[in-house]
Amino acid sequence: MTVYVIGDTHGCLTALDTLLQAEGLTDRDHRWTGGTDELWFLGDYTDRGPDGVGVIERVMDLQAQAQTAGGRVGALLGNHDVILLNAQDLPEETVPDLTIAGQPWTFRQLWQDHAGGQASDAAHLTPEHLTWLRARPLLARVGDTLLMHADTTMYLDLGDTPDEINAAGHALLHSRDATLRGTFEANFARRQEFMPDVLPDDEAEANLQAMLGASGCTRLVHGHTPVFLLHGQPAANVTEPYVYAQGRCTDVDAALFAGGPGFTLRLP
């Protein structure tokens, strides 16, 4: 049994299907061919790309197919998924502590005008899609690897263990409190908190140790921060993950929305 990980898909359904078929996880008719293998998505299913709802439906369908075949498809929550849910649940509420050009913004405006929200996604979202998104966990442990969307310690603001953190995230996404939801959205946007090239070495190391210690894992895999930005080259040139912190962190955001060909990570 092999475990595969795919980072942010951002509505790029065609590119996702190409990746899945190249790994032998699906066929041309989008049927699960991975047998007992395990596949994990790290969130950000919508925004920026043309078919976020199509991505959601593909993942939902593959979850059911894989389970029937004895495999597994897991899917985490990403920060853009929170942005979308806030825009759907509290569209006219003002985002707390946020002004742009001196004006307050609503959750819907923030999703549409800042986060790359697509009108076609809003038009095709169903209650089933939204229920599925709200049920996504924030963290998952696979062996000694912690899977997470964002490279931030914000998760530890929600609990001391992955189970506590997942429960708190679930509760937040069922709250109608605009302040709680806005704070969650803002904190989830944080990034690069494990990278010694960005933070002082001791601070980045302390952040990493805190996340690994809370999960009982020895390494972590995340998306959220596009690899091409770290390399300073076009997304089209990025064909593999970015590994850092002495091999303990792996970034798998291939920036499909920016024209990256994408890649899958196989966990050791």
N, C-alpha and C positions, 0 to 999 in steps of 0.2 A: 504494500500500500504506500502510495506517494502522496505527500501533502503539497499542494500548490497554493500560491498567494498572488492575487492581482490587486493592484492599487486603485487609485481614483479612476472611475470610468467616465464621469461627467457627460452622460448622454451620448457617448460615442459607441452606439450599438454595433455598427459595421466593424469597427476596429476590434471591439470585444469579441465578436463572433470569429473574426480571423484568428485571434489569439487562442481561443478555445479549440478551434479546429486544428490549429498547428500543434497543439499539445496532445491532440487525440482525446480531448475531454468531451467533445461533441462532434456530430457529423454535420453534413451540409443542411440537413433538415432540423438542426438544433436539438437533436436528441442526445441525451447523456450517453457517452460511450466510455466514461471513466471507470466503470465497474465499481470496485470498492475504494477507489482513490478519494481523497478529500480535497476540496477546493474552498478557499476563503477569499471573500471580497472585503476590502477595508473601508468601504463607505464612499460617500460622494457619488451617488448614482445619477444625479440630475445636475442641471445648470451648465451653462457654457456650450455644451454640445447639443445636437439637434433632436435627440430622442431619449430623454431621461426616463419617460414612462416606459418606453420599449426596453430599456436596460432593467428597470425594476421588474417588469413582467418576465424578462428572460431569466433573471436570477430566481424569482419565485418559482417559475416552471422547473428550472434545473434542480432546485431544492427538492421538489416532489419526486422528480425522476431519479435523482441520485439516491434518495432514501429507499425507493423501491428496488434499486439495484444493489443495495448494501453499501453504498458510498455515502458521502456527506457533502453538502454545500452550505457553508456558513457565511454570514453577512453581517458586518459590523455597521454601526452608525457613524456617519461622518458629519463634519460641521455644516456642510452645505445641506445635508438632510435636515438638520435642525433649523437652518435658515428657511428652508421650504416649509417645514411644519409650522414654524412661527407665522410665516406669511399666510398660511392657510387657516390657522386657528385664531390668530389675532390680527387680521389684515389691517384694520384701521387704528389699532393701538399704536401709540407713539413709542418708539424705541427709547428706553430710559438712558439718560446721560449721553445722548448722541445728537449733535447738530452738524449739519453740513452747509457751508456758506451761510451760517447763522440761522438756519432753519431746522426745525425738528423733522424727523423722518418717521414714517410708519414702517411696520415690519414688511408690509407688501412692497413699499417703495424700495426698501433696502434690498430685498430679494430681487426685484425686477431691475433696478437701475445700478446696483453695485455688485451683486453676486452672480450676475449672468443668468438670471431666471428667464425661462423660455415660456412665452405665452402658450405655445402648443402643449407644453407639459401641464400647465394649469388647466387647460381646456379638457385634458384627457385623464386627469387624476380622478380616481374613484375612492370611496370610503375604504375599500379593500386595500388599495395601495397605501393609504395613509395609516391604516391600522398596522400593516406590515412594517412600515418605517418606524412607527412608535415602538414596536416590539424588538427592534434591533439592539443587541447588547453593545456596550461601549468597548469592552475588552474581552479577549478570549485567550486561554492558555492552550497551547498545543505542544505537549512534551515540555521541554525546558525553554520554549519560545513564547513570549508575550506578543500577541497581535493587538494593534491599536491603530486608530486612524491618524491622530495628530501627534507630532513630536513635541509634546508638552507635558508638564506635570499637573496640568489643571485637573486631571482625573482624581488626583489625591485630595482635592478640595471636596470631593463627593463621598469619600469613604477610604477605609484602610486596606481593603482587599478587593479583588476583582468582583466578587459576588456583591459586596456592599456598594461598590461603584455602579455596577449594572442596575441594581435595584433603585439607587438614587436617580440615575438617568431616566429610568422608566417612569418614576414618579414625576420628575420634572416635565416630561413630555405629555403628562396627563393633567398638569396644572394649568390654570387660566390666569396665573399671576404674571403680568407683563414684566415686572421687575425681575422675577426669578428667571423667566424665559430669556429675557434680554441679556442678563448677566451670563447665563449658560452659553448663549450664542457668542457673546464677546470673548469669553474665556476660551472657548473651543477654537477660536481663530489664532490663538498663540502658536508659535512654532520655533523650531531650532533651539530648543532648550537643553539638548543633549550634545550640541556641537561645540567642541573646544575652539574651533576657529571663529565662533560667533560670541560665545561667552568666555569669561576667564576659565582656565582649565579646571580649577577646583570647584567652581560653581556648576559647570557642565557635568563633572564627575559626580557631584553630590546629587544632582537631579536624576542622573541615570541610576545611581545606586538606590535612590528612593523608590523609583518605579520598579526596578528589578526586585528590590527587597519586599515590596508590598505584594508582588505577584509570585515570589518564590522561583522566578525564572533566571536564566543566565544570559539571555539575549532578548532583544525586541526587534520587531519589524513594524514599520509605520509607512503611511503615505503622506498626503497633505502638503508637503514641500516638494515642488517639482524638481526632479534631478537635474534637468537642463539648467536651471538657475544656479545650481551649485557648481556645475561644470563650466558655466559661462559660454555655452555653445547652443546651437539650435536644438530644439526638441527632437527633430528628425534624426539627429545623430546619437540619441540615447537609446541603447539597446540592452542595457543591463542595470541592475540596482546600484545604488551608491552605498558602499559599506564603510563605516567609520567607527570611532571609539574602540579601537583594537578589535574590530570584528564583532562587537557586541550590539551594534545598531545597524540596521539595513533599511534604507529608504527605497520604496518601490513605486513612487509616484512618477509614472512615465509621461505624464502630461499629454494624454491622448487628444485633449481638446486643442492643443497647440501644434498638432501634426506629428506627434511622436508615434513611432510604429508600435510601441508598447513592448512588454515582456512579461513573462510569468516567473515567479521565484519558486524554486523547489526547496522545501525545507530539508535540511540534512537529517 
